[in-house]
């Protein structure tokens, strides 16, 4: 009656249970039963993922006067527990859909796969290892601006930056005019933010399997109610 899917696309919206075509195909009562089953599993899965705020968003909030202090980069949830929903973009919790699957004849529930290269929700659910690009790293080149000094006496091109450990450090920037300056800037950038790519290991943090298991005792009654109503 209900199945998990970790490869949902946004196109599945065409098979939402409030769509007229789905209601005509299934009938109002069957569509309602499947919709209730999907909604229950989704609700349990969403509630299992606790909201946390990323360090970079905390820094923006402090700068905007919306937060008084930093609490640091939130630690990942313990292995075996559901992943966190990280603000400001808790995609794994927000883009969790359920829809009718004509091929299976049932409701499918799962997170939308946002990347064609890495299926992050599936990695959380089942675990795995993948190469990840460091979004904070910048590869400097001749003619661009870049780091020339970390620490030391500040000047008009100096400003505070938060390194990979969440520490505020004074960084001085300048226009890079030689290959030697570019090499130095890339070294400093790596010192600040870490390597350009790294191997990330995801221990299993299942959230959909436990949600389906928790909802399973309630699912038959949705179908029974639709049969009695018919």
C-alpha positions in Angstrom: 0.0 0.0 0.0 2.9 2.4 0.8 6.4 2.2 -0.6 9.6 4.3 -0.1 11.4 5.9 -3.0 14.7 7.8 -2.9 14.7 8.9 -6.5 11.6 11.2 -6.6 11.7 14.2 -8.9 9.7 17.4 -8.8 7.7 15.9 -11.7 6.0 13.6 -9.2 3.8 16.6 -8.3 1.6 15.7 -11.3 0.7 12.6 -9.3 -0.3 14.3 -6.1 -3.6 13.0 -4.7 -5.3 16.4 -5.1 -4.8 16.3 -8.8 -8.1 15.7 -10.7 -6.6 13.1 -13.0 -5.4 10.9 -10.0 -8.8 11.1 -8.4 -10.6 10.1 -11.6 -8.1 7.2 -12.0 -8.4 5.8 -8.4 -11.7 7.1 -7.2 -12.2 9.5 -4.4 -12.1 6.9 -1.6 -9.1 5.0 -2.7 -7.2 8.2 -3.4 -8.1 9.5 0.1 -6.9 6.2 1.7 -3.5 6.3 -0.1 -3.1 10.0 0.6 -3.6 9.5 4.3 -1.1 6.7 4.3 1.5 8.8 2.6 0.8 11.8 4.8 1.2 9.8 7.9 4.6 8.4 6.9 5.8 11.8 5.8 4.7 13.4 9.0 6.6 10.9 11.1 9.7 11.2 9.0 9.7 15.0 9.2 9.2 15.1 12.9 12.1 12.8 13.4 14.5 15.3 11.9 15.5 18.0 14.4 16.1 21.6 13.1 19.6 23.0 13.6 21.2 26.2 12.2 24.4 26.1 10.2 27.4 28.2 11.4 27.3 30.4 8.3 23.6 31.2 8.8 24.3 31.9 12.5 27.0 34.4 11.4 24.6 36.1 9.0 22.0 36.3 11.8 24.6 37.9 14.2 25.5 40.4 11.6 21.8 41.3 11.0 21.2 41.5 14.8 18.8 38.5 14.7 21.0 36.4 17.0 23.2 37.5 20.0 26.0 34.9 19.8 27.3 31.9 17.8 26.8 28.4 19.1 29.2 26.8 16.6 28.8 24.4 13.8 26.1 21.9 14.8 27.4 18.4 15.2 25.9 15.7 13.0 23.2 13.5 14.5 24.5 10.3 16.0 24.8 7.3 13.6 21.6 5.4 13.6 19.5 8.5 14.3 17.7 10.6 11.7 19.7 13.4 10.1 19.3 17.0 11.1 17.3 19.5 9.1 19.9 22.3 8.7 18.6 25.8 8.4 18.4 28.0 6.3 17.8 25.3 3.7 16.5 22.1 5.3 15.8 20.6 1.9 15.7 17.0 3.1 12.8 17.8 5.4 11.0 20.3 3.1 11.2 18.4 -0.1 9.7 15.2 1.3 6.8 14.2 -0.9 4.2 11.4 -1.4 2.4 10.7 -4.6 0.7 8.0 -6.6 2.9 5.6 -8.5 0.9 4.1 -11.5 3.5 1.4 -12.1 3.3 0.1 -8.5 -0.4 1.0 -8.0 0.4 2.4 -4.6 1.6 5.6 -2.8 5.3 6.2 -2.8 6.9 8.4 -0.2 10.4 9.9 -0.1 12.8 12.9 -0.4 13.3 14.6 -3.8 16.7 13.8 -5.3 18.1 17.3 -5.9 21.4 16.3 -7.5 22.1 13.9 -10.3 25.6 13.2 -9.0 25.1 12.6 -5.3 21.9 11.2 -3.8 22.3 12.7 -0.3 19.0 11.5 1.1 19.8 7.9 0.1 23.3 8.3 1.6 21.7 9.4 4.9 19.3 6.5 4.9 21.7 3.7 4.0 25.2 5.1 4.5 28.1 5.3 2.0 31.2 7.2 1.0 31.3 9.9 -1.7 33.7 12.7 -2.9 32.3 16.1 -1.9 33.3 19.5 -3.3 34.2 22.1 -0.6 31.8 24.9 -1.3 33.9 27.4 0.6 37.0 26.9 -1.4 37.9 29.4 -4.2 40.6 28.6 -6.7 42.4 31.9 -7.3 43.9 33.0 -10.6 46.0 35.8 -12.0 44.0 39.0 -12.2 41.5 38.0 -9.5 41.4 39.1 -5.9 42.8 36.7 -3.3 44.3 36.2 0.1 47.8 37.6 0.8 47.9 37.4 4.5 46.2 35.8 7.5 46.5 37.7 10.7 49.0 40.6 11.2 48.3 44.2 11.2 45.0 45.0 9.3 44.8 47.5 6.4 42.0 48.9 4.2 41.7 45.6 2.3 41.5 43.4 5.5 38.4 41.9 6.9 37.3 39.2 9.2 36.5 35.8 7.8 35.3 32.6 9.6 37.6 29.7 9.0 36.5 26.0 8.8 36.6 25.8 12.6 34.2 28.7 13.0 37.0 31.0 14.3 37.0 34.7 13.2 40.4 35.5 11.7 41.7 38.7 10.0 42.4 38.2 6.3 44.0 40.7 4.0 43.2 40.5 0.3 44.7 42.1 -2.8 44.8 41.8 -6.6 46.9 38.9 -7.7 49.3 39.8 -10.4 51.8 36.9 -10.6 51.6 33.1 -10.5 53.6 33.1 -7.2 50.9 35.3 -5.6 48.2 33.0 -7.0 50.0 30.0 -5.5 50.3 31.7 -2.1 46.6 32.8 -2.2 45.5 29.2 -2.9 47.6 28.0 0.0 46.0 30.5 2.4 42.6 29.7 1.1 43.1 26.0 1.8 44.5 26.9 5.3 41.3 28.8 5.9 38.7 26.5 4.5 40.2 23.1 3.9 40.9 21.1 0.7 38.9 21.7 -2.5 37.3 18.3 -2.3 37.3 15.6 0.4 36.0 12.1 0.9 32.9 12.2 3.0 31.7 9.1 4.8 28.0 8.9 5.7 27.1 6.4 8.5 23.5 5.2 8.2 21.0 7.8 9.6 17.7 6.2 8.5 14.6 8.4 8.6 12.3 6.9 6.0 12.5 3.2 7.0 11.8 3.9 10.7 8.9 6.2 9.7 7.3 3.5 7.5 7.7 0.9 10.3 6.1 3.3 12.8 3.2 4.0 10.5 2.7 0.4 9.4 0.2 -0.6 12.1 -2.1 2.3 11.1 -2.0 1.8 7.4 -4.5 -1.1 7.0 -7.3 0.9 8.7 -7.1 3.6 6.0 -7.7 1.0 3.3 -10.4 -0.7 5.4 -12.2 2.6 5.9 -12.3 3.2 2.2 -13.7 -0.2 1.5 -16.4 0.2 4.1 -17.3 3.6 2.7 -17.6 2.1 -0.8 
